[in-house]
């Protein structure tokens, strides 16, 4: 007996490829340097808060 071929893999992933391939023009775009700067500022804020208000 011959085994059945699975064709579900490509069809199920095709929807995800279409979903992630499209870009929404109205969405908020944040640059990578903005994310890095925000992380640094947040880290410094947490360290300063720990110094000022120790637990």
N, C-alpha and C positions, 0 to 999 in steps of 0.2 A: 504494500500500500504506500502511496505517496503522501508525504506530509504536506499539510496545507501551508501556503506561504502567508506570512504575516505582512499586511500592508498598513496596519494601524499606526505604526511609528511615524511615518512621514505625514500622514493626514492629521494626526493629533498635534504634531509640532508645527504644522503650517500655520495654524491660528495664532500661536505664540509668536512666530516670526513676524507675521503681519502686525500683531499688536505692538511689539517692541520696535518695529521698523518705522512706524509712523511717529511724527513729531507734532505736538500740539503747539500752535503758534501763540496761544493765549496763556500758556503755562508759565510759571515763574522759573526763570533760568538763573542759577547761581553758579558762579565761576569757581574753579577749584581753589584758587588763591583766597577767595572769600571764605570758603569753608575752613581752610587751614588757619586763617587769621581769627575766625570766630572760635575755633577750638583753643587756640593759644590764649585769647582774651578770657574765655571761660575758665581755663585752667588757672590763670593768674588770679582771677576773681575768687575762685575756690580757695586757693592757697592764702590769699589775703584775709578772707573770711575766717579761715581756721586760725590764723594768727590773732586776729582781733577778738574773736569769740571762741576761745578754746572750750572743749567739752570735758 
